[in-house]
Amino acid sequence: MYSQEVSCTDLVDFVKSEGRKVGTVSSYQLIDSSWLKSVSCYDVDGTLAVIANIKTNDYSLYGKDYIFCGISKTYWDAFYYGYYDLGRSFGERFHKYIFDYKCDCY
């Protein structure tokens, strides 16, 4: 499902349409982030994928979707709830738990 032979745009569309949304960190919760607009986690046949909408610049109303694959439930929960990182921002937790799992798409 997650290979270099699929475009990232197609993969994002597939996950959004076929996956079950597990949780979302909204733009309201990310109001202080200089780069994250929203982060959503989807379950696709038992595998978690995260779609992060990342700001393209400081003034844009819209960001660009990036997809991250194979996130463990433990890592999603650590990002979402901040259990192990009290006082750390969503951006810091995103880098720690999600960022290294960018999907192998083009």
N, CA and C atoms as an extended XYZ file, in Angstrom:
318
Properties=species:S:1:pos:R:3:atomname:S:1:resname:S:1:resid:I:1 pbc="F F F"
N         0.824       -1.192        0.000 N   MET     1
C         0.000        0.000        0.000 CA  MET     1
C         0.867        1.254        0.000 C   MET     1
N         2.016        1.243        0.637 N   TYR     2
C         2.833        2.443        0.751 CA  TYR     2
C         4.147        2.227        0.004 C   TYR     2
N         4.162        2.460       -1.287 N   SER     3
C         5.393        2.246       -2.031 CA  SER     3
C         5.698        3.440       -2.910 C   SER     3
N         6.926        3.480       -3.408 N   GLN     4
C         7.391        4.567       -4.263 CA  GLN     4
C         6.590        4.638       -5.564 C   GLN     4
N         5.824        3.625       -5.877 N   GLU     5
C         5.077        3.587       -7.128 CA  GLU     5
C         3.779        4.378       -7.075 C   GLU     5
N         3.466        4.986       -5.968 N   VAL     6
C         2.234        5.764       -5.839 CA  VAL     6
C         2.601        7.210       -5.496 C   VAL     6
N         1.828        8.133       -6.043 N   SER     7
C         2.088        9.538       -5.707 CA  SER     7
C         1.597        9.810       -4.288 C   SER     7
N         2.242       10.733       -3.629 N   CYS     8
C         1.832       11.090       -2.268 CA  CYS     8
C         0.422       11.678       -2.268 C   CYS     8
N         0.077       12.424       -3.307 N   THR     9
C        -1.269       12.997       -3.410 CA  THR     9
C        -2.316       11.897       -3.493 C   THR     9
N        -2.060       10.874       -4.327 N   ASP    10
C        -2.996        9.751       -4.437 CA  ASP    10
C        -3.090        8.985       -3.122 C   ASP    10
N        -1.965        8.826       -2.446 N   LEU    11
C        -1.955        8.107       -1.171 CA  LEU    11
C        -2.745        8.871       -0.109 C   LEU    11
N        -2.576       10.181       -0.059 N   VAL    12
C        -3.344       11.016        0.875 CA  VAL    12
C        -4.832       10.864        0.591 C   VAL    12
N        -5.221       10.950       -0.680 N   ASP    13
C        -6.633       10.814       -1.057 CA  ASP    13
C        -7.183        9.452       -0.664 C   ASP    13
N        -6.397        8.390       -0.892 N   PHE    14
C        -6.824        7.037       -0.544 CA  PHE    14
C        -7.031        6.904        0.963 C   PHE    14
N        -6.071        7.370        1.737 N   VAL    15
C        -6.160        7.248        3.196 CA  VAL    15
C        -7.355        8.035        3.727 C   VAL    15
N        -7.573        9.237        3.204 N   LYS    16
C        -8.710       10.050        3.652 CA  LYS    16
C       -10.046        9.401        3.307 C   LYS    16
N       -10.125        8.727        2.156 N   SER    17
C       -11.405        8.144        1.734 CA  SER    17
C       -11.638        6.748        2.303 C   SER    17
N       -10.580        5.960        2.451 N   GLU    18
C       -10.739        4.565        2.872 CA  GLU    18
C       -10.404        4.327        4.341 C   GLU    18
N        -9.666        5.232        4.944 N   GLY    19
C        -9.257        5.048        6.337 CA  GLY    19
C       -10.323        5.511        7.313 C   GLY    19
N       -10.184        5.030        8.545 N   ARG    20
C       -11.062        5.463        9.634 CA  ARG    20
C       -10.266        6.443       10.489 C   ARG    20
N       -10.788        7.647       10.647 N   LYS    21
C       -10.063        8.672       11.403 CA  LYS    21
C       -10.002        8.279       12.876 C   LYS    21
N        -8.792        8.254       13.402 N   VAL    22
C        -8.544        7.871       14.789 CA  VAL    22
C        -8.507        9.106       15.688 C   VAL    22
N        -7.967       10.198       15.168 N   GLY    23
C        -7.874       11.421       15.954 CA  GLY    23
C        -7.318       12.561       15.134 C   GLY    23
N        -7.560       13.779       15.598 N   THR    24
C        -7.084       14.977       14.904 CA  THR    24
C        -6.632       16.021       15.911 C   THR    24
N        -5.537       16.661       15.592 N   VAL    25
C        -5.113       17.858       16.308 CA  VAL    25
C        -5.459       19.006       15.367 C   VAL    25
N        -6.382       19.845       15.787 N   SER    26
C        -6.945       20.875       14.909 CA  SER    26
C        -6.076       22.128       14.839 C   SER    26
N        -6.403       22.965       13.866 N   SER    27
C        -5.684       24.235       13.717 CA  SER    27
C        -5.851       25.101       14.969 C   SER    27
N        -6.987       24.970       15.635 N   TYR    28
C        -7.209       25.724       16.878 CA  TYR    28
C        -6.193       25.310       17.946 C   TYR    28
N        -5.952       23.996       18.060 N   GLN    29
C        -4.978       23.498       19.031 CA  GLN    29
C        -3.545       23.866       18.632 C   GLN    29
N        -3.337       24.106       17.335 N   LEU    30
C        -2.006       24.398       16.813 CA  LEU    30
C        -1.807       25.885       16.524 C   LEU    30
N        -2.626       26.717       17.121 N   ILE    31
C        -2.611       28.153       16.833 CA  ILE    31
C        -1.222       28.768       17.050 C   ILE    31
N        -0.457       28.236       17.985 N   ASP    32
C         0.870       28.779       18.272 CA  ASP    32
C         1.983       28.155       17.432 C   ASP    32
N         1.644       27.160       16.616 N   SER    33
C         2.667       26.511       15.796 CA  SER    33
C         3.011       27.381       14.594 C   SER    33
N         4.287       27.495       14.320 N   SER    34
C         4.718       28.285       13.167 CA  SER    34
C         4.661       27.483       11.875 C   SER    34
N         4.425       26.153       11.968 N   TRP    35
C         4.462       25.352       10.745 CA  TRP    35
C         3.356       24.309       10.633 C   TRP    35
N         2.794       23.813       11.710 N   LEU    36
C         1.723       22.816       11.624 CA  LEU    36
C         0.358       23.494       11.587 C   LEU    36
N        -0.500       23.053       10.657 N   LYS    37
C        -1.878       23.561       10.603 CA  LYS    37
C        -2.858       22.552       11.197 C   LYS    37
N        -2.697       21.268       10.851 N   SER    38
C        -3.525       20.205       11.428 CA  SER    38
C        -2.796       18.879       11.247 C   SER    38
N        -3.125       17.931       12.116 N   VAL    39
C        -2.528       16.601       12.054 CA  VAL    39
C        -3.637       15.596       12.341 C   VAL    39
N        -3.848       14.655       11.407 N   SER    40
C        -4.892       13.639       11.573 CA  SER    40
C        -4.297       12.253       11.419 C   SER    40
N        -4.808       11.321       12.211 N   CYS    41
C        -4.368        9.930       12.155 CA  CYS    41
C        -5.513        9.074       11.632 C   CYS    41
N        -5.193        8.172       10.712 N   TYR    42
C        -6.180        7.279       10.109 CA  TYR    42
C        -5.723        5.835       10.265 C   TYR    42
N        -6.688        4.954       10.491 N   ASP    43
C        -6.440        3.517       10.511 CA  ASP    43
C        -6.885        2.956        9.169 C   ASP    43
N        -5.942        2.353        8.445 N   VAL    44
C        -6.247        1.710        7.169 CA  VAL    44
C        -5.871        0.243        7.315 C   VAL    44
N        -6.871       -0.604        7.486 N   ASP    45
C        -6.653       -2.046        7.633 CA  ASP    45
C        -5.630       -2.378        8.718 C   ASP    45
N        -5.724       -1.699        9.849 N   GLY    46
C        -4.855       -1.999       10.978 CA  GLY    46
C        -3.515       -1.284       10.974 C   GLY    46
N        -3.254       -0.495        9.953 N   THR    47
C        -2.013        0.273        9.872 CA  THR    47
C        -2.342        1.748       10.029 C   THR    47
N        -1.586        2.447       10.868 N   LEU    48
C        -1.851        3.868       11.081 CA  LEU    48
C        -1.044        4.732       10.121 C   LEU    48
N        -1.727        5.704        9.550 N   ALA    49
C        -1.094        6.714        8.703 CA  ALA    49
C        -1.470        8.080        9.258 C   ALA    49
N        -0.539        9.000        9.221 N   VAL    50
C        -0.771       10.357        9.712 CA  VAL    50
C        -0.657       11.327        8.545 C   VAL    50
N        -1.653       12.202        8.423 N   ILE    51
C        -1.620       13.256        7.415 CA  ILE    51
C        -1.468       14.578        8.152 C   ILE    51
N        -0.369       15.256        7.857 N   ALA    52
C        -0.088       16.550        8.478 CA  ALA    52
C        -0.229       17.639        7.430 C   ALA    52
N        -1.021       18.642        7.744 N   ASN    53
C        -1.129       19.803        6.875 CA  ASN    53
C        -0.133       20.828        7.406 C   ASN    53
N         0.867       21.119        6.573 N   ILE    54
C         1.981       21.964        6.984 CA  ILE    54
C         1.930       23.282        6.219 C   ILE    54
N         2.106       24.356        6.953 N   LYS    55
C         2.050       25.693        6.353 CA  LYS    55
C         3.119       25.843        5.281 C   LYS    55
N         2.747       26.501        4.176 N   THR    56
C         3.710       26.746        3.105 CA  THR    56
C         4.473       28.047        3.331 C   THR    56
N         3.869       28.972        4.065 N   ASN    57
C         4.553       30.200        4.479 CA  ASN    57
C         3.772       30.804        5.649 C   ASN    57
N         4.265       31.862        6.196 N   ASP    58
C         3.654       32.460        7.388 CA  ASP    58
C         2.293       33.094        7.133 C   ASP    58
N         1.984       33.399        5.878 N   TYR    59
C         0.776       34.158        5.579 CA  TYR    59
C        -0.307       33.348        4.880 C   TYR    59
N         0.006       32.141        4.489 N   SER    60
C        -0.935       31.325        3.731 CA  SER    60
C        -2.066       30.815        4.616 C   SER    60
N        -3.265       30.831        4.062 N   LEU    61
C        -4.407       30.244        4.760 CA  LEU    61
C        -4.411       28.728        4.616 C   LEU    61
N        -3.744       28.233        3.606 N   TYR    62
C        -3.753       26.809        3.304 CA  TYR    62
C        -2.342       26.259        3.389 C   TYR    62
N        -2.261       25.008        3.784 N   GLY    63
C        -0.978       24.333        3.823 CA  GLY    63
C        -0.953       23.226        2.795 C   GLY    63
N         0.053       22.394        2.891 N   LYS    64
C         0.193       21.242        2.004 CA  LYS    64
C         0.136       19.982        2.858 C   LYS    64
N        -0.576       18.964        2.361 N   ASP    65
C        -0.668       17.694        3.080 CA  ASP    65
C         0.575       16.842        2.839 C   ASP    65
N         1.111       16.298        3.920 N   TYR    66
C         2.209       15.335        3.871 CA  TYR    66
C         1.736       14.096        4.611 C   TYR    66
N         2.168       12.926        4.125 N   ILE    67
C         1.691       11.677        4.724 CA  ILE    67
C         2.852       10.895        5.329 C   ILE    67
N         2.573       10.303        6.481 N   PHE    68
C         3.545        9.534        7.243 CA  PHE    68
C         2.930        8.164        7.517 C   PHE    68
N         3.693        7.108        7.295 N   CYS    69
C         3.150        5.743        7.304 CA  CYS    69
C         3.764        4.872        8.393 C   CYS    69
N         2.974        3.893        8.822 N   GLY    70
C         3.472        2.901        9.763 CA  GLY    70
C         3.709        3.436       11.159 C   GLY    70
N         2.926        4.411       11.561 N   ILE    71
C         3.050        4.978       12.903 CA  ILE    71
C         2.448        3.989       13.903 C   ILE    71
N         3.154        3.731       14.978 N   SER    72
C         2.597        2.835       15.998 CA  SER    72
C         1.545        3.586       16.812 C   SER    72
N         0.623        2.838       17.393 N   LYS    73
C        -0.402        3.431       18.262 CA  LYS    73
C         0.271        4.139       19.445 C   LYS    73
N         1.334        3.547       19.952 N   THR    74
C         2.072        4.144       21.061 CA  THR    74
C         2.628        5.512       20.677 C   THR    74
N         3.201        5.612       19.471 N   TYR    75
C         3.758        6.893       19.016 CA  TYR    75
C         2.659        7.916       18.749 C   TYR    75
N         1.537        7.474       18.148 N   TRP    76
C         0.440        8.423       17.933 CA  TRP    76
C        -0.051        8.960       19.278 C   TRP    76
N        -0.265        8.075       20.232 N   ASP    77
C        -0.745        8.508       21.548 CA  ASP    77
C         0.262        9.437       22.230 C   ASP    77
N         1.556        9.134       22.099 N   ALA    78
C         2.586        9.991       22.697 CA  ALA    78
C         2.558       11.378       22.064 C   ALA    78
N         2.355       11.433       20.744 N   PHE    79
C         2.233       12.728       20.072 CA  PHE    79
C         0.959       13.436       20.502 C   PHE    79
N        -0.155       12.729       20.427 N   TYR    80
C        -1.471       13.330       20.636 CA  TYR    80
C        -1.689       13.792       22.078 C   TYR    80
N        -1.356       12.922       23.015 N   TYR    81
C        -1.622       13.221       24.422 CA  TYR    81
C        -0.434       13.848       25.156 C   TYR    81
N         0.771       13.648       24.653 N   GLY    82
C         1.956       14.210       25.300 CA  GLY    82
C         2.300       13.563       26.625 C   GLY    82
N         1.927       12.292       26.796 N   TYR    83
C         2.159       11.599       28.066 CA  TYR    83
C         3.604       11.687       28.546 C   TYR    83
N         4.543       11.477       27.628 N   TYR    84
C         5.947       11.366       28.012 CA  TYR    84
C         6.699       12.677       27.845 C   TYR    84
N         6.020       13.687       27.362 N   ASP    85
C         6.698       14.934       27.016 CA  ASP    85
C         5.928       16.143       27.521 C   ASP    85
N         5.592       16.139       28.781 N   LEU    86
C         4.862       17.269       29.343 CA  LEU    86
C         5.660       18.550       29.139 C   LEU    86
N         4.995       19.576       28.681 N   GLY    87
C         5.653       20.848       28.432 CA  GLY    87
C         6.206       21.006       27.031 C   GLY    87
N         6.237       19.923       26.257 N   ARG    88
C         6.716       20.019       24.876 CA  ARG    88
C         5.551       20.345       23.952 C   ARG    88
N         5.830       21.116       22.926 N   SER    89
C         4.791       21.527       21.977 CA  SER    89
C         4.428       20.381       21.038 C   SER    89
N         3.309       20.548       20.334 N   PHE    90
C         2.938       19.566       19.316 CA  PHE    90
C         4.030       19.463       18.254 C   PHE    90
N         4.632       20.584       17.888 N   GLY    91
C         5.701       20.571       16.885 CA  GLY    91
C         6.892       19.741       17.332 C   GLY    91
N         7.293       19.904       18.583 N   GLU    92
C         8.407       19.118       19.121 CA  GLU    92
C         8.053       17.638       19.156 C   GLU    92
N         6.847       17.333       19.590 N   ARG    93
C         6.419       15.927       19.648 CA  ARG    93
C         6.266       15.343       18.246 C   ARG    93
N         5.816       16.152       17.282 N   PHE    94
C         5.705       15.679       15.901 CA  PHE    94
C         7.077       15.241       15.392 C   PHE    94
N         8.091       16.053       15.635 N   HIS    95
C         9.445       15.695       15.203 CA  HIS    95
C         9.934       14.434       15.906 C   HIS    95
N         9.582       14.261       17.156 N   LYS    96
C        10.059       13.107       17.921 CA  LYS    96
C         9.357       11.811       17.517 C   LYS    96
N         8.039       11.864       17.279 N   TYR    97
C         7.265       10.631       17.113 CA  TYR    97
C         6.750       10.356       15.700 C   TYR    97
N         6.635       11.353       14.851 N   ILE    98
C         5.981       11.172       13.553 CA  ILE    98
C         6.916       11.425       12.372 C   ILE    98
N         7.719       12.457       12.437 N   PHE    99
C         8.448       12.980       11.284 CA  PHE    99
C         9.295       11.942       10.546 C   PHE    99
N         9.916       11.027       11.250 N   ASP   100
C        10.802       10.042       10.616 CA  ASP   100
C        10.059        8.970        9.824 C   ASP   100
N         8.744        8.990        9.823 N   TYR   101
C         7.948        7.945        9.174 CA  TYR   101
C         7.319        8.413        7.864 C   TYR   101
N         7.973        9.330        7.163 N   LYS   102
C         7.445        9.811        5.880 CA  LYS   102
C         7.264        8.625        4.942 C   LYS   102
N         6.120        8.579        4.278 N   CYS   103
C         5.817        7.473        3.371 CA  CYS   103
C         6.764        7.476        2.176 C   CYS   103
N         6.968        6.295        1.634 N   ASP   104
C         7.813        6.120        0.459 CA  ASP   104
C         6.957        6.322       -0.790 C   ASP   104
N         6.628        7.570       -1.064 N   CYS   105
C         5.826        7.912       -2.240 CA  CYS   105
C         6.505        9.081       -2.931 C   CYS   105
N         6.017        9.416       -4.111 N   TYR   106
C         6.656       10.524       -4.839 CA  TYR   106
C         5.729       11.705       -4.997 C   TYR   106
